[in-house]
Amino acid sequence: MSLVRDEDRDRAVELVQQAYAEGRLGPAELEQRLEQALTAASSQELEPVVADLPEERAVQIISTGGRVTRVGDWHVPRHLRVESQYGKARLDLSRAHIQHPLIHIELRLTYGGATIILPAGASADVDGVHTGWGRVICRAPGSRRPGGLHVRITGELTYGRLTVR
C-alpha cells in the first residue's frame, strides 16, 4: 500500500473541482469526493475519487530543430509538453498568466537544453527529469509552499542541461 503524495491529492482535488465547475458533478457529490480525496491515506483510496473523471490532456509544443520560447504574458496550461529533436526551450513564467497552483512541464529534448524561469515565491520539483550527458540545476525551493505556485518538471534531456531559476 503506497501513501498518497501531496501532488496526487492536490491533482485529485483539482479534477473534482473542475468536474463540478463543468456541471458534471452536483454539490453533494462534490462534497463527498472532496472529503474522500482529502482523507485518503493510500493511493488505492484516492483512485476511485477520480476514476471516472477525464484527465486533462497536455498542451504540446513540438519542434524539430527550432528554439521553443515562451516569454511575457502567455497562458500556461496545467500540463505542458515540450518536444524537440535539436532545439532548446526557454519558458519564462515570471510574467505569464497561470491559473493553476500546480502545473506539470514535461520535457523531451534530445540534443537541446531548457531554461525555466519561475515567478517569485514559486517552487519546483525536478526529481522526474532524467539526463544522459547533461545535468539539472535547480535554484528554486524544492518543496511546495502553501499558496504558492509549484511546478513539477519531468522528462528526458539526453544531451542537454536543465536550469530552473
C-alpha angles and dihedrals in degrees: 000000000000123000120242114260116222090239092055092048091048091049091051091050090049092050092050092048091047091051090051092048089052091051096248093118131044125225094262093050090046091056093045095050094044090052091049092048094048095047099040111123097187139034089247090059091048098049098074091053092069104017094110096039119096117245114234111250120237120256105236129212111189127185129165100203109344130099118262110217130174117174138150122020104354131145113253113207122217090250121027123181119194119192128181133156098202107358135094128235129221116184115180109191095170095100099017126122105252118179099175128070090215123042131176122216116190117195125198105176120155104184101002136081132221138224120197119188114199128204119253113286095020125130131208138205112207098167091110094060118104124195131188105194099353135074141228122237117185120178094173124094110271100212122073117256121215111261094004133110115267120196120199110201120194137160142075134297104183098186102002140089128237119213121186119185 
